[in-house]
């Protein structure tokens, strides 16, 4: 009842200063503790990253370059660096045609760029999918 002028001024100054919170304190104050809902969101968002990692690993191992060998020593130069300079039918893939995606789809010589193109398109799709998912999630 008998506040002095100085005490009233101090209360006004204290009330006008903004509350300073750390990021952790702000999350705890406005979002609450880490509970089952946050755990569910965390697991679902990590599931998409895990599945993308499996696709990446498949591309790394399935798109490998396969060794080749000469069928006829007279018609084929075994010292050649790649099969682009050799006549078709004078060489074969070691392990057969199903040993790699590159071999199976004949992604050699002039079509070798398609291996990198497929990987680039996959990662562009991942980026667009992630941005759309985050837009929906944050809306």
N, C-alpha and C positions, 0 to 999 in steps of 0.2 A: 504494500500500500504506500509506503513511503520511499519509493525509488528516487534516488537523486538523479540529477540531470546527467551526470557522468555514467551511471549504471545504465540508464536508458540508451545513451549513445553507444555504449559497448554492446548492448543487446542488438541494436540495429545493425552495427557493423558485423557482428557474428552471424546474424541471420542473412545478410546480403551476400556473404561469401559462398561461392558454389562448393558443393560437396566434392571432395577429391577422392576418387576411387581408383584402385588398380584394376587391371583387366579381370583378374581372378575374383576380386570383390564384386565387380559389376556383374559378371556372369552369375555368381552365386546369388546376388540380390535380385536380379531381374529374371533369371532363367531357372534358378533352383539348383539343387544338388544333382549329381550324375545318377540317373535312375534307369529303370527298364526302358523307357522310351528313347533316351539318348543312346543306350546300348544297342537297341534295335536299329536305329539310324546309323550308328557307327558300323555295325556289322554289315548292313546292306550296302553302304557306300564302299566298304572295303571289299565286298564280294565282287563288285564290278571291276575293281582294279586287279583282283586275283585272276578273274577270268580273262582279262585282257593280257595279263602276263603269260597265261598258257598259250594264247594265240600267238604271241610274240615268239615264244619258245618253239612252237611248231614251225613258224616261218624260218627261224634260224636253222633248224635241223633238216627240214624238208626241202629247203631251197639250196642245199649244199652243192658244190661242184663235184662231179663224179670223175674218177679216173677213167681213162680210155686206153685201149691197146690195139695194136695193128693185127689184122687178120692175115694179111699177106705181106711178108717182109719185103718183097720186090716192088709191090705197088704202093706201099705206105712207108713214110719216113717216120720212124719211131722217135727221132730227135725233134720233131715238130713241137712247137709250144702249145698249139691248140688245134682243134679238129676243123676249124674254118678253112684252113689251107689244104685239106686232104679231100680226096675224092670220096663221095658216099659209097659205102659198101666195102671199103678197104680197111675199116676200123670198126670197133664195137665198144659199147660202154661196159666197164667192169661192174658186175652186179646186175646187169640187165636193164631193161627200159623202165622198170618200176622202182628203181633204187632212189630216185629223187624226183621232185616236182619239175626241176629244170630239165631232166632227161625225159620224163614222161610227156611233157608238153613241148619238147624241142625248143627250149628257151636258150639257145646258144647262138653265137655269131650275131646276125642282124637283129634277132629278137631278144637278146640278153637284157635290154633296157626294161622289158616287161616285168622282170623280177622286182626291180626297184620300184617300178610304177605301182605294182600291186601292193607292195608294202607301204608306199606313200599314201595311196588311196585308203588303205586300212586305217592308218593313223589319222588321216584327215577325218574319217568317219568317227573315230574315237573322240577326237577333239570336238566335233560338232555335236555328237551325242552327249558328251559331258557338259557342254555349254547349255544345251537344251534341258538336260536333267537339272542342272543347277538353277536355271531360270525358273523351272516349274517348282523346284524345292524352295527357293527363296521367295516366290510370289505369295 
